[in-house]
Amino acid sequence: MSLTCPRDIRLKDKCLTLRQVDSNTCYVRMRTYHTNIVVPTIWELGDLAEIIHSLVQDPQMNCKYFPVNDLKVHYYNTLKQDLITIDFNIRTNKNKWDVLKEMEKKYGLVDFSQLKNVVPLIEKRKK
């Protein structure tokens, strides 16, 4: 399969290859839609940056920018529908708990008893 980017930049010509793998993303529906780009050396990383830049700049690629609040609302709705696997007790996920609490103030509480993919934060008592 030959992938061509808008301005006829070919990944193959830049020594970049694609590898289909299962993802470990927290978005349940996206786990089978994952492709790694294999970058053999640091030099090809610059080539990849040029390709991504040209894709973002091309109006035909329909790149869309989302305001932060829209992303927070989407995150809240996706979590509420149990489409995200997340454990809020893992340190790297604690900032996402704050976003959830912010959205719960606006749109209502999430019932964690109905969610099989989400582990709520267990708050520790302060001494």
ABEGO torsion letter per residue (X at the ends): XBBBBBAGBBAAAAGBBBBBBBBABABAAAAABBBBBBBABAAAAAAAAAAAAAAAABAAAGBBBBBAAAAAAAAAAAAAAGABBBBAABAAAAAAAAAAAAAAAAAEBBBAAABAABBBBBBBBBX
